[in-house]
Amino acid sequence: MMINHKRVERIYKEEGLTIRARKRKKFKANSRVALPKPTKKNQQWAMDFIHDKLQTFVRKGDLYPIKWTP
């Protein structure tokens, strides 16, 4: 049986009722592995994602490598 969620939301809103929040599916966490410590300079780098919306409303995103110095 198919239920139109938009119709249900509209009817609930008209009647002043609240809709039950959906439960999120829990994912099993992966086991974490400790990373080796860097021994020399320039041995560890990171990535940074930068995004912006231009005046023409076009979304632009870039991925930049950055030097990580602990």
C-alpha positions in Angstrom: 0.0 0.0 0.0 1.4 3.4 -1.0 1.0 6.4 1.2 1.6 9.8 -0.1 3.7 11.5 2.6 3.0 15.0 1.3 -0.8 14.4 1.7 -0.3 13.0 5.2 1.8 16.0 6.2 -0.8 18.4 4.9 -3.7 16.6 6.7 -1.7 16.5 10.0 -0.9 20.2 9.7 -4.6 21.1 9.0 -5.6 19.1 12.1 -2.9 20.6 14.3 -1.2 17.2 14.9 2.5 16.5 15.0 4.1 13.9 12.8 6.3 11.3 14.5 10.0 11.7 13.7 11.5 8.8 11.7 14.1 6.8 13.5 17.5 7.0 11.8 19.2 3.7 10.8 22.3 3.2 13.0 25.4 2.1 11.2 28.0 -0.1 12.8 31.2 1.8 13.5 34.3 0.6 11.8 37.3 -0.3 13.9 39.8 2.6 13.9 43.4 2.2 13.2 46.0 4.5 14.6 48.0 6.3 12.0 51.8 6.3 12.2 53.4 9.5 13.4 55.3 11.5 10.8 59.1 11.3 11.2 60.1 14.0 8.7 58.8 17.4 7.4 56.3 17.3 4.5 55.3 13.7 5.3 51.8 14.5 6.4 49.2 16.4 4.3 45.5 17.0 4.6 42.7 17.8 2.1 40.3 20.8 2.5 37.0 21.1 0.6 36.0 24.7 -0.1 32.6 25.6 -1.6 30.9 28.8 -2.6 27.9 30.1 -4.5 28.7 32.6 -7.2 26.6 35.6 -8.2 25.1 33.6 -11.0 23.8 31.1 -8.3 26.2 28.4 -9.6 27.6 26.3 -6.8 31.3 25.7 -7.0 33.4 23.3 -4.9 37.1 22.6 -5.0 39.4 20.2 -3.1 42.7 21.7 -2.0 45.7 19.9 -0.5 47.2 21.7 2.5 50.3 21.0 4.5 49.6 19.6 7.9 52.1 20.7 10.6 51.3 19.2 14.1 
